[in-house]
Amino acid sequence: MRLDKFLADMALGSRKEVKTFIKKGLVTVNGTLVKSDKTQVEENKDDIRFDGEPVIYQKYFYYMMNKPAGVISATVDDYEETVVDLLADEDYREDLFPVGRLDKDTEGFMLLANDGALAHRLLSPKKHVDKEYYAKVDGIMTAEDVTKFAAGLTIDGGEKTLPAELTILSVDQEAATSDIRLILHEGKFHQVKRMVAAVGKEVTYLKRLRIGKLALDPALELGDYRPLTAIEIIALEDRS
């Protein structure tokens, strides 16, 4: 790998900026001052230092975010704030993207990564990776609804869903509202809202709690994020 690419990949600056740093003599490779940005390095073997500090190569980056409502699941948008806009400057990378999507008005677990293979595994319809949601519903959910969800529903447009696990957490008879949890094994567009609508009710609040075996960190406030731990990355990779 070229030295300038290595430094840019580690978010020390743009390709143009790191070329300048190299020419200024701020970079050493295995203890030797290097001033050519074309120098080839072995990213997992060579001792590369920037301004005296070691730079450890990391290929993939993963962040867990508690997405707030009002923010869209995109990398860039001319009019709306995106999940990538919520990243601090030191964490921003051009190759980071949201893995999957949450509606603009939906909160909860958003995974940001630069690992396309992992994203494919999590999003592929053939993998049936669980996603768990909490929702507030205008309407009273019933045991009959639980049975219908478990069998799979036909939603608007004539689409048939896979069986889903509906749990009724509470019902307010006077207000005619319900709190539910729902586990899906696929990711159709607006699926939670469309499934609830198919049984004659309406979702008024929605939050994603879990992707696969990895749950949203309850310590994360809305709009906050943090890197995944090594154990959490393994949990995402676990397809058992």
C-alpha positions as CSV (number, residue, x, y, z in Angstrom):
1,M,0.0,0.0,0.0
2,R,1.3,3.5,-0.8
3,L,2.2,5.6,2.3
4,D,-0.2,8.4,1.4
5,K,-3.1,6.0,1.1
6,F,-2.3,4.4,4.4
7,L,-2.3,7.7,6.2
8,A,-5.5,8.9,4.5
9,D,-7.2,5.6,5.3
10,M,-6.3,6.1,8.9
11,A,-8.1,9.5,8.8
12,L,-5.0,11.6,9.3
13,G,-6.1,13.9,6.5
14,S,-7.1,13.9,2.8
15,R,-4.8,12.3,0.3
16,K,-3.5,15.8,-0.6
17,E,-3.0,16.8,3.1
18,V,-1.1,13.7,4.0
19,K,1.2,14.2,1.0
20,T,2.1,17.6,2.5
21,F,2.7,16.0,5.9
22,I,5.1,13.5,4.4
23,K,7.0,16.1,2.5
24,K,7.4,18.1,5.7
25,G,9.1,15.2,7.4
26,L,6.4,14.3,9.8
27,V,6.3,10.6,8.9
28,T,8.8,7.7,9.7
29,V,8.7,4.1,8.5
30,N,10.6,1.6,10.6
31,G,12.5,4.5,12.2
32,T,13.5,6.1,8.9
33,L,12.3,9.5,7.9
34,V,10.4,9.2,4.6
35,K,9.5,12.1,2.3
36,S,8.0,10.3,-0.7
37,D,4.3,9.7,-0.6
38,K,4.8,6.9,-3.1
39,T,6.7,4.8,-0.6
40,Q,5.2,1.3,-0.3
41,V,4.5,0.0,3.2
42,E,3.1,-3.2,4.7
43,E,0.3,-1.9,6.7
44,N,0.2,-4.8,9.2
45,K,3.9,-5.1,9.6
46,D,5.8,-1.8,9.3
47,D,6.2,0.6,12.2
48,I,4.7,3.8,10.8
49,R,4.7,6.9,12.9
50,F,3.1,10.3,12.4
51,D,4.7,13.1,14.3
52,G,6.4,10.5,16.6
53,E,3.1,8.7,17.3
54,P,2.5,5.1,16.0
55,V,-0.3,4.7,13.5
56,I,-2.0,1.4,13.8
57,Y,-3.7,0.2,10.6
58,Q,-7.5,-0.6,10.8
59,K,-9.3,-1.7,7.7
60,Y,-12.9,-1.7,9.0
61,F,-14.7,0.7,11.2
62,Y,-18.0,0.0,13.0
63,Y,-20.2,2.4,15.0
64,M,-23.4,1.9,17.0
65,M,-25.6,5.0,16.9
66,N,-28.8,5.8,18.7
67,K,-30.5,7.5,15.7
68,P,-32.8,10.4,16.6
69,A,-36.0,11.2,14.8
70,G,-35.6,13.9,12.1
71,V,-32.3,12.4,10.7
72,I,-32.2,10.4,7.5
73,S,-30.3,7.2,6.9
74,A,-28.0,8.4,4.2
75,T,-24.4,9.5,3.7
76,V,-25.1,12.9,2.2
77,D,-28.2,15.0,1.4
78,D,-28.6,18.5,0.1
79,Y,-31.5,19.3,2.4
80,E,-31.7,16.9,5.3
81,E,-29.4,16.1,8.2
82,T,-27.9,12.6,7.8
83,V,-26.6,10.0,10.3
84,V,-23.1,10.6,8.9
85,D,-23.5,14.3,9.8
86,L,-23.8,13.3,13.4
87,L,-20.2,12.0,13.4
88,A,-17.5,14.0,15.0
89,D,-14.7,15.2,12.6
90,E,-12.2,12.8,14.0
91,D,-14.6,9.8,13.3
92,Y,-15.8,10.9,9.9
93,R,-14.6,8.8,7.0
94,E,-15.7,9.1,3.4
95,D,-16.3,5.3,3.2
96,L,-18.6,5.0,6.2
97,F,-22.3,4.3,5.4
98,P,-25.4,3.4,7.2
99,V,-26.1,-0.4,7.1
100,G,-29.7,-0.5,6.1
101,R,-32.1,2.3,6.9
102,L,-34.5,3.6,9.5
103,D,-37.3,6.0,8.5
104,K,-36.7,9.7,9.2
105,D,-39.2,9.6,12.1
106,T,-37.8,6.3,13.5
107,E,-35.3,6.2,16.4
108,G,-32.9,3.6,17.6
109,F,-30.0,1.3,16.6
110,M,-28.3,2.4,13.4
111,L,-25.1,0.6,12.4
112,L,-22.5,2.7,10.5
113,A,-19.6,0.8,8.9
114,N,-17.3,0.6,5.9
115,D,-17.5,-3.2,5.6
116,G,-19.6,-4.0,2.5
117,A,-19.4,-7.7,3.0
118,L,-20.8,-7.5,6.5
119,A,-23.5,-5.1,5.3
120,H,-24.5,-7.6,2.7
121,R,-24.8,-10.4,5.2
122,L,-26.9,-8.3,7.5
123,L,-29.2,-7.1,4.8
124,S,-29.5,-10.0,2.4
125,P,-33.1,-11.3,2.3
126,K,-31.7,-14.9,2.3
127,K,-30.0,-14.4,5.7
128,H,-33.2,-13.5,7.7
129,V,-31.2,-11.5,10.3
130,D,-33.5,-10.5,13.2
131,K,-34.4,-6.9,13.8
132,E,-36.3,-6.1,17.0
133,Y,-38.4,-3.0,17.4
134,Y,-40.4,-1.2,20.1
135,A,-43.5,0.6,19.0
136,K,-46.4,2.7,20.3
137,V,-49.6,1.9,18.5
138,D,-52.8,3.9,18.1
139,G,-55.3,1.0,18.6
140,I,-55.6,-2.0,20.8
141,M,-53.4,-4.9,19.7
142,T,-55.0,-8.3,20.5
143,A,-54.1,-12.0,20.8
144,E,-55.6,-12.4,17.4
145,D,-53.0,-10.0,16.0
146,V,-50.3,-12.0,17.6
147,T,-51.5,-15.1,15.8
148,K,-51.8,-13.2,12.5
149,F,-48.2,-11.8,12.8
150,A,-46.9,-15.3,13.6
151,A,-48.5,-16.7,10.4
152,G,-47.2,-13.9,8.2
153,L,-49.4,-11.0,6.9
154,T,-50.4,-9.8,3.5
155,I,-49.6,-6.0,3.6
156,D,-50.5,-3.2,1.2
157,G,-49.4,-3.8,-2.3
158,G,-50.2,-7.5,-1.9
159,E,-46.8,-8.3,-0.4
160,K,-46.6,-11.3,1.9
161,T,-44.4,-11.0,5.0
162,L,-42.5,-13.8,6.8
163,P,-43.8,-14.8,10.2
164,A,-43.0,-12.2,12.8
165,E,-42.9,-12.3,16.6
166,L,-45.3,-9.8,18.2
167,T,-45.4,-9.2,21.9
168,I,-48.0,-7.0,23.5
169,L,-46.3,-5.1,26.3
170,S,-49.2,-3.1,27.5
171,V,-52.7,-1.9,26.5
172,D,-54.4,1.3,27.6
173,Q,-58.1,0.6,27.1
174,E,-59.2,4.1,27.9
175,A,-56.8,5.7,25.4
176,A,-57.1,2.8,22.9
177,T,-53.3,2.5,22.6
178,S,-50.8,-0.3,22.8
179,D,-47.1,-0.8,23.4
180,I,-45.5,-3.7,21.5
181,R,-42.3,-5.4,20.7
182,L,-41.9,-6.9,17.2
183,I,-39.1,-9.2,15.9
184,L,-38.8,-9.3,12.1
185,H,-36.8,-11.7,10.0
186,E,-36.6,-9.6,6.9
187,G,-36.5,-5.9,6.0
188,K,-39.3,-4.8,3.7
189,F,-39.9,-1.1,3.2
190,H,-41.7,0.5,6.2
191,Q,-42.5,-3.1,7.3
192,V,-43.4,-2.5,10.9
193,K,-45.8,0.3,10.0
194,R,-47.3,-1.6,7.2
195,M,-47.8,-4.8,9.2
196,V,-49.6,-2.9,12.0
197,A,-51.7,-1.1,9.4
198,A,-52.7,-4.5,8.0
199,V,-54.5,-5.3,11.3
200,G,-56.2,-1.9,11.4
201,K,-53.9,0.1,13.7
202,E,-51.3,2.8,13.3
203,V,-47.7,3.1,14.6
204,T,-47.2,6.4,16.3
205,Y,-43.6,5.9,17.6
206,L,-41.0,3.4,16.5
207,K,-37.5,2.5,17.8
208,R,-35.2,-0.3,16.7
209,L,-33.7,-2.1,19.6
210,R,-31.6,-4.9,18.1
211,I,-29.9,-6.1,14.9
212,G,-29.1,-9.8,15.0
213,K,-27.6,-10.7,18.3
214,L,-26.4,-7.1,19.1
215,A,-28.7,-4.8,21.1
216,L,-28.6,-1.1,21.3
217,D,-26.5,0.2,24.2
218,P,-29.0,1.7,26.7
219,A,-26.3,4.2,27.7
220,L,-26.4,5.9,24.3
221,E,-28.5,9.0,24.3
222,L,-30.3,10.0,21.1
223,G,-27.8,11.2,18.6
224,D,-24.9,9.6,20.4
225,Y,-22.7,6.8,19.0
226,R,-19.6,4.8,19.8
227,P,-17.3,2.2,18.2
228,L,-18.3,-1.4,18.5
229,T,-16.2,-3.5,20.7
230,A,-14.4,-6.6,19.4
231,I,-17.0,-8.8,21.1
232,E,-19.8,-6.9,19.5
233,I,-18.3,-7.2,16.1
234,I,-18.1,-11.0,16.6
235,A,-21.8,-10.9,17.7
236,L,-22.7,-9.2,14.5
237,E,-20.8,-11.8,12.5
238,D,-22.4,-14.7,14.4
239,R,-24.8,-16.3,12.0
240,S,-25.8,-19.3,14.2
